[in-house]
Amino acid sequence: MTETHKFGTVNPITYHAWNKDRTQLAFSPNNHEVEIHQRSGDRNAYVWSQDKDGKWKPTLVLLRINRAATCVKWSPNENKFAVGSGARLISICYFESENDWWVSKHIKKPIRSTITTLDWHPNNVLLAAGSTDFKVRVFSAYIKDIEKTPEPTPWGAKMPLGQLMAEYVNSAAGGGWVHCVSFSPDGSKVCWVSHDSSINIANPGQGNAFIKLKTEYLPFLSCTWISNNSIVAAGHSCIPVIYNFNGNNQITFGGKLDTSQKKESGGLSAMKMFHSLDKQARSETSDTNLHSIHQNAVTCLCIYGGSKAKATKISTSGLDGQLVIWDINSLERSIQGLKIQ
């Protein structure tokens, strides 16, 4: 098997050498420096803290995983964070004041695939996780060393670390792997988007059942609640879309935040395109542009103004290198038919 390693440098590696047991590597990145790297089976994390002088200091967190970390999420109280990985487990990391370091505890069962997405419940204890086995699970991430005993929730009363509170099998309804999960503002529901171009909502009162809406768009990659009954999602179709959850347990289309229209430069665009292809073997640049603000998939969606309970602005970023801030309030007033509950 061939191994390929990258070291975060674009400079040529002019020479390299191994130590005796091949656990350390020294190389010169085509300058006066020599870098020494150590091979390790563990992947680590760092918590960066800013001091009074504005300088950032990293603190090592030993995740104790032997595969890549794939997602990370701070808890609402910011006293711990969760890391999903390809090691088929979730590391719950917290600061141990007695020894002045960050440690981690693992949630393993019944995870059998890579964790792709995480989101915390408002109570700072429950954690939703989506994975490549087409499943969404809700776990307890209670750390008794740093937290008080949690109050009972509709998801359950007993919440020791790693307790499986709920499990939803997305493949049972013809779904795909899960790209993003999000708890509702009050924590009573969880939504997720998956690779079957669907948006899904579940609550503990439904048991293992959930509501699925297959959409006309390409798969969504990110989603979040913007009120207790409205969700915004975005992905490969390059536009943020609103969906509403009504009292009849239905998910309905609320509208598109991006209403960009195709700009015609006069004449027949198709004729111009074929004329250009005929003479220069290429199409005009304008014909390759998407009719949206984002020109490639949206990979991340965050709340910029307000909160999940009442978001006023959201931000999106994507593979086109853009970060776009959307004013939901002004768009709701100006776009005819846009509905947010």
N, C-alpha and C positions, 0 to 999 in steps of 0.2 A: 504494500500500500504506500502511496506517495503522500508525504506530509508537506504542507505549505504553511509557513509562518510569516507574519508581518509584524513590524516593530514600530509602526507609526512614523516612519521616515520616508521621504521621497528621494533621499540621496542614495547614490550607489553604495553598496557594501563592498569595500575594497579587499577586506580580509576578515576571516573569522577563525576562531579556535575554540575547542572544547576542553573542559577539564577532564580528569581521568575517568570519572564515573559518568560523564556525559549529562550531568545535571545542571551545569553552568556553561554559558556561552559568552565569549568576548568577541566583539567585532568593531571595526572602525567604519563609521558612516561617511567616508571620504573627507574627513577633516582631521583636526589635531586631537580629537577626543576618542576615547575607547569606552564603549558601553558594555556593561556586564549584565546579563540577564540570567535568571534562574528558572529552571523548568519545575513546575509544581502541578500536582493533580488537583489542587483546590483553586477555585475562583473566589476572589475577594471583592469586597465593596469598601467604599470610603465615605465617611461623614465629614463634610467640610464645615468648619466653624470660622466665623469672622471675628477677629479681635478688635480692640479699641482703635488700633491704627489702621483698620480697614484691610488688613492682610488675612488671607485665607489659610487655614491650617488643616491638613487632612488627618483623620483618625481612622486607622484600619479596622474593618469589621470582617471577622472570619466567618464567611457564609457556610463553610463546610460542604461545598458542592463540587462535583467533578465534571459538570457540564456548564455550558454558557448560561449566564443570567439573562433572562429575556424581558423582564418587566419589573418595575419597582414602584411602590406607592407609600407615601407617608400617611400615617393615621391622622384623623381629624385633630387630636390633641397634640400631635407631633412628638409624642414620647416613645414612638416605635415606628418601624416601617416593615413592609413585607416585600420580599423578593421572590419572584417566580423564576423557574429555570427549566432547562432541558434535562435536569437530573430527576424529574418526576416528583418534585417536592416543592414546598414553599418554606422559605426561611423567614421567621418572625424575629426581627432584630430589635434590641433594646439596650439602653445604657445601664450598666451595672456599676453603681456609684461606689460600692465597697472596693472594687479593684480598679476603678477609673478606666473602664474599657467597654466597648460594644460587644455583645455576645448575641448568639442566635439560637433559636429552638426550631425544630422542624415539624411541619405538618406533612405526613406521608400518605397515609391510607385514606381513601382508596384510589389515590392518583396513580395513573398508569401511562401518562403521556406528558408532553411539554406544556407548561403553563404559559399562556399567551397574554393574559390580561388579568388585572386585579382592581378591586374597588372596596373601600371601607364603608361600613354601616355608620350612621351618625353617632351610634353609641360607643364608637372607638373599640369595639370588641369583635363584632362579626365581620367576616371578610368574604367577598364574592370572588370566585376565580373561574375563568374560562380556559379551555384547553383544546388541544388538537384531537382529542378523542370524542369531539362533538358534544361535550358535556359542560354544564355550568353547575358549580357547587357553591354552597354557602357553609363556611367553616367558622368555628369559634377560634379566635386568636387571642384569648384571654391569657395574660401573663400575671400570675398572682403576686409575683415579687414586686411589681410596680403599680398594681391597680387594685381598686376595691372590687368586691364581689359584684358582678353586673346584675342589673335588674332584669326580671323576666321580660321577654319580648314575644310577639306573635310567632317568631321563628323557633322559640323554645325557651325553657327556663334553665336547664342544666347546660353550662357552657364551659367545660374544661377545655384546655388547649387541644386543638385538633378534632374536636367533636364535629361530626358531619350533621349540619342542621337541615339541609335540603340538597337534592340533586335532581337536575333536569337533563334529560337525554335529548339533545337537539336532533340527533339522527333518526329518532323514532318518527319524526314528522318530515323526513326527507331533507334534513338540514346539512350543515357543513361545519367545519371547524370554527371556533368562536374567536372573533377579532377584538371585541370590547364588551365590558360589562359595566353597569352603573346602578347603584342604589338610588331610590327615590329620596327626595328631601326628608320625608318623615320615616324612611327606612322600612315602609310597609310593602314595597315592591322592588323588584330588580328587573332591569331590562338588559338585553344584549343584542348585538348584531353579529351575524355569521356569514360564511362564504356562500350561502345560498341566496344572497340578496334579500334577506328577511330581517325584520325587526320583531323582537319577542319580549313579552312581559309575563312575569310570574309573581305570585304572592303566596305566603305560607298557607292561606286558606284553601288553595287549589290542590293541595297534595303535590303529586308529581306532574300534574297537568300545567300547561301554560298556553298563552295566546300567541299565535304566530300570524304575521302578515307578510306574505310574499310581495315584494315591490317590483316595479318596472325598471328599477335602476340597477347598475352594476353593484357588486358587493360593497357594503359600508365597512369602513375600517375603524371608525370612532363614533361614540355616541355619549350623550349626557342628558340628564333631566334639566329643564330650564324652568319648570314649575312642577307642582305635584301631579299634574296630569298631562304634561307636554314634554316631548323629547326632540332633540335635534340630532341628526346623524349625517355623516359625510364620509365619502370614500372614493372609489374608483370613478364615479360619475362627476367628480370635481366640484359639486355644489352641495351646500348644506340644505337639508330638507327637514321640515317640521312634521311630527306625527303627534296625534292626540289620543289619549286614553279616556273613553267616556264611561259613564255609569253602567252601561250595558255590556261591559267587558269586551269592548271592541276597540281596535286600533284603527284610526282614520287618518287620512292624508290631510295635513294642515296647510301645506304650501311650500314653495321654494324661496329661500332667502336671496338667492342670486337670480335676478331676472334679466341678465344681460341678453341683448338681442344681436342677431347676426347683422353686421354692417356691410351693406352693399356699396360697392364703389362705382356703381353705374353700369348699365348694360347687362348682359347676360353673363353671370359669373361662370356658369358651366362652359359657355362658349369660350370665354377668356382662358379658362383652365386648359381646355383641349387645344386651343391655339398655342398656348405656352408649351404644352407637352409636345406638340408637333414640331415647333421650331427650335426649342431649347432642351427638350427631353426633361423638363421639370415643370412643376406647378408653381403658381404664385405663392409667395410667403403667406399672404393673408388667407389663402385657402386652407393652410395647414393649422391655423389657429382655432382653438375651441371657442365656442360662443359663451364663455364663462370667464369669471375673474381668475380663478385658478386654472392653470393650463396643464395640470397633471393631478394625479390622485392626491386627495387630502388624507394625510396620515395621522393627524392629531387635531383634536378639538378641545378647547378649554373655555371655562367661564372667565370673562374679562371684567365684567361689571355685575354686581349683585351676587347672588348665590344660586344654588340649585332650586331653592324655594321660589325665587323671583329673579331670574337673570335679566339684565338689561342689555348686556353686550357679551358677545362670544368672540373668540379668536380661533383661526384655523391656520394650519401650516401644512405644506405638502411637498411633493417631489419636484415641484417647479421652483422651489427656493423662496416662495413668497410666504409672508405672514399677513393675514388679512383680519381686520377687526370689523365685526358686524354689529351695528346698532339695532337691536331687536325692536325696541320701542318705535323708532322712526320708521323702520321697515314695515312694522305691523300697521302703521297709519297710512303709509304710502302705497303698499302693494295691495291691490284689490284681490280679495279672496283669501289672503293670508290669515290664518286663524290659529291663535294660541290660547289654550284653556288654562 
